[in-house]
Amino acid sequence: MTMTQTLKEHITFIGGGNMGRAIAVGLLNQDYSLKQIEIVEPVETQRQALEHQHGFRCHADANSLDRDPTVICLLYTSDAADERV
């Protein structure tokens, strides 16, 4: 399995802020489906916006993930210590 095939399987973003949202939406524009993308976002209002505006599956913390995805972390340094992520 190539790196591209692995990335095509499933991607989880840790952090759904401006950068995470932009990359995730960009992937949708590159033939990824909503089923392939999940976002861990601890801020409820941000999580709700991602779900309602774009249809992403979002989680409050990484503990609820049930797959072994490719993970892309997009966090501010101050957020990285947050145990919810």
C-alpha positions as CSV (number, residue, x, y, z in Angstrom):
1,M,0.0,0.0,0.0
2,T,1.4,3.4,-1.0
3,M,1.4,6.5,1.1
4,T,-1.3,8.0,-1.1
5,Q,-3.5,4.9,-0.7
6,T,-3.1,5.1,3.1
7,L,-4.0,8.7,3.2
8,K,-7.1,8.0,1.0
9,E,-8.4,5.5,3.6
10,H,-9.1,7.8,6.5
11,I,-7.8,11.1,7.9
12,T,-8.4,12.6,11.3
13,F,-7.5,16.2,12.1
14,I,-6.7,17.1,15.6
15,G,-7.8,20.7,15.6
16,G,-10.6,22.1,13.5
17,G,-9.7,25.8,13.5
18,N,-9.0,27.9,10.4
19,M,-6.2,25.7,9.1
20,G,-7.8,22.4,9.9
21,R,-11.0,23.5,8.3
22,A,-9.3,24.8,5.1
23,I,-7.3,21.6,4.6
24,A,-10.3,19.4,5.3
25,V,-12.5,21.3,2.8
26,G,-9.6,21.2,0.3
27,L,-9.5,17.4,0.6
28,L,-13.3,17.3,-0.2
29,N,-12.5,19.3,-3.3
30,Q,-9.8,16.7,-4.2
31,D,-12.3,13.7,-4.3
32,Y,-12.1,12.7,-0.6
33,S,-15.5,11.9,0.9
34,L,-17.0,13.1,4.2
35,K,-16.7,9.4,5.3
36,Q,-12.9,9.6,5.0
37,I,-12.5,12.8,7.2
38,E,-13.0,13.2,10.9
39,I,-12.1,16.2,13.1
40,V,-11.3,16.2,16.8
41,E,-12.2,19.7,18.1
42,P,-12.7,20.3,21.8
43,V,-14.5,23.7,21.4
44,E,-18.2,22.9,21.1
45,T,-19.1,25.9,19.0
46,Q,-16.3,25.2,16.5
47,R,-17.3,21.5,16.4
48,Q,-20.9,22.4,15.7
49,A,-19.9,24.8,12.9
50,L,-17.8,22.1,11.3
51,E,-20.7,19.6,11.4
52,H,-23.4,22.0,10.3
53,Q,-21.5,24.0,7.6
54,H,-19.6,21.2,6.0
55,G,-21.0,17.9,7.3
56,F,-17.8,16.7,8.9
57,R,-17.9,14.0,11.6
58,C,-16.5,15.7,14.7
59,H,-15.5,14.5,18.2
60,A,-14.8,16.4,21.4
61,D,-11.8,14.3,22.1
62,A,-9.6,11.6,20.5
63,N,-10.9,8.9,22.9
64,S,-14.0,8.4,20.8
65,L,-12.1,7.5,17.6
66,D,-12.6,3.8,16.8
67,R,-10.2,3.6,13.8
68,D,-6.5,3.7,13.2
69,P,-6.4,6.8,11.0
70,T,-3.7,9.0,9.5
71,V,-3.7,11.8,12.0
72,I,-2.8,15.4,11.2
73,C,-2.3,17.7,14.3
74,L,-3.1,21.4,13.8
75,L,-2.9,22.9,17.3
76,Y,-1.7,26.0,18.9
77,T,1.1,25.1,21.3
78,S,-1.0,26.2,24.3
79,D,-3.8,23.8,23.2
80,A,-1.4,20.8,22.8
81,A,-1.4,20.2,26.6
82,D,-5.1,20.1,26.8
83,E,-6.0,16.5,28.0
84,R,-9.3,16.6,26.0
85,V,-7.3,16.4,22.7
